[in-house]
């Protein structure tokens, strides 16, 4: 597996304007620190909204901008109506709790979260993921993700209890994306290795009904 292959896979997963979800919280930190909560909230929401309009106007991928707008709107509403900037971070904590719960629940019922996300992203047949010689790879990766969500949640709660909203958001930005990339790269490398170890068919072989022995999944997870 080459570094070029990993970069191409990352590009396919992280394609889009990911900065659209990162910059609005920074706008909130700066405006809140200089002008106060109300201006911070208005600035962050307005910025996220304008970015979304700009993407639509240029006919670019607007999904990240929409996610960024919804997140900053939800978070800003918490902070504004409570009159406390610390509440801006509550949606992030709720999000981590939700993701951790989904990951654990998917493991309990035997339908790994990683398999569903891969199916949505790549459009591969869902039946392929549930094969006994494929599913364990996605189960292991989902377990890895659950550990990541748990660690992230613990850090978020500690920062929230410390009432340091600026540090919280900066940690989310500075550590969130790098850690996410590490998790994705690790998931991809291990996932491909595990699929080869399990000896099941690749997606194309599954679609074509190819009989064993199989070449296996050599690209994409």
ABEGO torsion letter per residue (X at the ends): XBAAAAAAAAAAAABEBAAAAAAAAAAAAAAAAAAEAAAAAAAAAAAAAAAAAAAAAAGBBAAAAAAAAAAAAAAAAAAAAAGBAAAAAAAAAAAAAAAAAAAAAAAAAGBBAAAAAAAAAAGBBAAAAABAAAAAAAAAAAAAAAAAAAAAAAAAAAAAAAGBAAAAAAAAAAAAAAAAAAAAAAAAAAAAAAAAAAGBBBAAAAAAGBBOBBAEBABEX
